[in-house]
């Protein structure tokens, strides 16, 4: 009942939406999981058109036991896209997922390293061998540019120009963007490109930048292992993912005064609200602002300053200071 429509939807994602294989695989998996649930629980005895909002809410309640709210929201979004596709194909008359409210997501603060921790991680990587040069370049590029791991491993030599201070990245939805790269990262990347120039083999998708031992494109899992290796080497005991280096880049830029929209453009976020999660302040900043601004913080302003005059008026009981 569901299977022919799922196959049609997958073809639509590939041909019309130009979705990546990873995205298509996730959509098909989520829809197939939902299809199995409605079949097993008798929600689709009269065909796919009988599936309603109640069935979708029952499914979300079922997966709530093992899925975070962010995962529930993603699966609901997937179902909305699928049923919207069926409405356009005139398979069903209305989209039942539109009547279901999206679960309110948790909003944990992005995990990131401090500047000192980040520098310690980068400095822990020696650069004697080609593999070590690759590892150092990977960490430097991830931190310097804030690109995603999928974008890092998708880099091609044709789109990298360390001398110009930019790299060309293929982001989500096959959207290309140009990202600036810092001097240190550019130098490490240039060094690795020179050392590995004879190892890279061109393919239909381009000549990869970061290579494994076989001379082919590095995988996301391999990048995660590289990060784990050097996190342990520099003595950090908490787990840090490659994506946390992206968070670190954005957080440090914002804390240094970078414009939020510039960070949004650099990271390739479609919505500014996604970038705004980096507007959190760390406790050191909060304490510094408190000490500087609060009259009862114990901070003693410079004599003759406006803050000092105000504090003296308040302490003396002057009505003007109330």
C-alpha angles and dihedrals in degrees: 000000000000099000100078090048092048090053091049090049092050090052089049091053091050100043105030103025096035089220119178121252088251092055093046091049092052093048093049092047094050094046092046089051090052092046091054090050096052091045093049093047099044098248094128104043090124097045137274091301089066093064107108141174092276091060091050092048090050089052092051090049089051096052092042088084092066106019133071117238090253089058091047090052091049092051091048090051089051091052091049090054092047095050091043087056090051091050091053089049089050092238090126132017101228141013108254093191091067090072092057118090117231112247111252105252126231112249108209116174113258111261113240143161124248117248091256092049091049093051090047090053093050093046091051091071115089118211104209099111132043091248091053091048088052092050092049091048091050093053093043093050094046091052097038097049105024091223122159121258090246088055092047095053089043093058115122126203089236090063099045122090110167090174091061092045096239140097129200113233132192105215137182116320089022089284113157122215138171115236127193118237126205125244096252094048092045091053093050091046092049091050092052093046090054093048095047099038094114095045101061119096119203118234139176089276093050137264108309121231101208115050137190125219091280092057093249131117116298117243129230090246091056091052089052090052091050091052091047091051095056095038087062093043094057092048104254112146100191119085116254123189126205087252089060088063087059088052090049092052093050094044094049092047092051094045089052091055103265117159114260093226091050089053089048090054092046095050094044095237113166093205128043089219088069090057093046091074086079092063090090116119124225120235093256090059092046091051092047092052091045093050091047099045114025116091092216098044094102091244112139111215121214114278112264095021120129091244090051092050091050092049092050092049091050093048093049092054094243107169088223089066095057 
